[in-house]
Amino acid sequence: MITLEQVRALDAADPLRACRERFALPEGLVYLDGNSLGALPRAAVERQRQVVEREWGRDLIRSWNSHDWIGAPQRVGAKIAPLIGAKPHEVIVADSVSVNLFKLITAAAALSPKRPLLLSEPGNFHTDLHVASGATELVPNLRLETVERGRIEEALGPDTNLLLLTHVHYKTGERFDMARVTARAKDSGALTLWDLSHSVGAVPLQLNRDGAELAVGCGYKYLNGGPGAPAFLYVAEHLQERLMPVLRGWMGHAAPFAFTDEYVPAPGIARFLAGTPPMLSLLALESGVESFEGVDMETAWAKSTALFDLFAALVEQRCAGHGLDCVSPRDPGARGSHISYRHPHAFEICQALIEAEVIGDFRAPDVVRFGLTPLYLGYEDIWTAIDRLVDILESGRWREPRFAVRGKVT
Ligand SMILES: Cc1ncc(COP(=O)(O)O)c(C=O)c1O
């Protein structure tokens, strides 16, 4: 039996405890949705004020040079690099994950036009599959096939152009072995494109060590970059000069202010910029990334696994018989930083929890998902969340009709 005293002792011994102060979170709220929209870093509030009033309001267009707005995509990319085990010049911030997927899928297809197969898995995040299917309509011969994850390695072959996978599954939290899968793909001559949206800032990543060549990732989840924050993309150094963007914008040109008609790609990763970067969002993302300052990802991951274990144990201990079926792997090496349960009334339970100030989220058709963010969650938050969950399940309050009403965003 886990007791509240034990949980408080975990908080007292938590090396990341002070990090919570970096975030402005409402009193009494248990926020378990940092895997969807990260919390607001306190530093972002002051920084945004400064950017709006001084850099935009006073210095106006001069800020592109004087405040180095123009260098921000590379600068913020370089700050993300240590979180993913990449070199600073291998990461750049731009656009959304969806757009960056398009850029890298089409560039990879052009690199090996004789290899027509774009391989992914069914149930991958839908934007990944949608962008991939759109690319197949544009690129001659390129075709998309999805195979179950257990069969991916055998499906790789001499016709595989690109393997497109999400490292940590958005729904179940299942995690691929990046080194192994990338190596298998390489053995068959294919590139792998990893979507790190549910990994970056959550699980320790070593892209260089694991041989990863292409990746994209989300800025608004664990990186705390704010709603709709721009995403990042990673291209391994050795590939950068070989990939030619199909989405060619002036910001990815070698000399954007030469205004020439012909396209000359910028050297290195900068060629994957397209249009003008959204400075307010990009600088908010910079504050989000800086909220990891001094945080060792192995320490953060150790806390994430402990939060997960506590959550799972408390559900087992206190919610037995209420039909919650954990769909996330128990092995820490095989999962990300969220815990998900299947339940026929997952939506209603999630809504009742939100009313009780425990914010998780629902993923159709029947999963309720809880993000475990080691920077701003304590162990007692988990205890409180489960307390409120038990109350909702035992009282049957989730059955009240208002909890069945669905908004546009679920
Ligand atoms: C795995 C994954 N990829 C991509 C996205 C969407 O990214 P964007 O909105 O930046 O296109 C999400 C959003 O939740 C996601 O979970």
The ligand as a Tripos MOL2 file, in Angstrom:
@<TRIPOS>MOLECULE
LIG
   16    16     1     0     0
SMALL
NO_CHARGES

@<TRIPOS>ATOM
      1 C1          3.3980   12.6660  -33.2560 C.3       1 LIG1
      2 C2          2.8910   13.9930  -33.7090 C.ar      1 LIG1
      3 N1          3.3150   14.4880  -34.8890 N.ar      1 LIG1
      4 C3          2.8630   15.6760  -35.3410 C.ar      1 LIG1
      5 C4          1.9730   16.4260  -34.6220 C.ar      1 LIG1
      6 C5          1.4370   17.7130  -35.1980 C.3       1 LIG1
      7 O1          2.4080   18.6470  -35.3330 O.3       1 LIG1
      8 P1          2.0820   20.0650  -36.0150 P.3       1 LIG1
      9 O2          0.8250   20.5520  -35.4120 O.co2     1 LIG1
     10 O3          3.2640   20.8970  -35.6120 O.co2     1 LIG1
     11 O4          1.9990   19.8620  -37.4730 O.co2     1 LIG1
     12 C6          1.5350   15.9700  -33.3920 C.ar      1 LIG1
     13 C7          0.5770   16.7710  -32.6150 C.2       1 LIG1
     14 O5          0.0600   16.3980  -31.6140 O.2       1 LIG1
     15 C8          2.0050   14.7170  -32.9320 C.ar      1 LIG1
     16 O6          1.5720   14.2240  -31.7730 O.3       1 LIG1
@<TRIPOS>BOND
     1     1     2 1
     2     2     3 ar
     3     2    15 ar
     4     3     4 ar
     5     4     5 ar
     6     5     6 1
     7     5    12 ar
     8     6     7 1
     9     7     8 1
    10     8     9 2
    11     8    10 1
    12     8    11 1
    13    12    13 1
    14    12    15 ar
    15    13    14 2
    16    15    16 1
@<TRIPOS>SUBSTRUCTURE
     1 LIG1         1 GROUP 0 **** ****
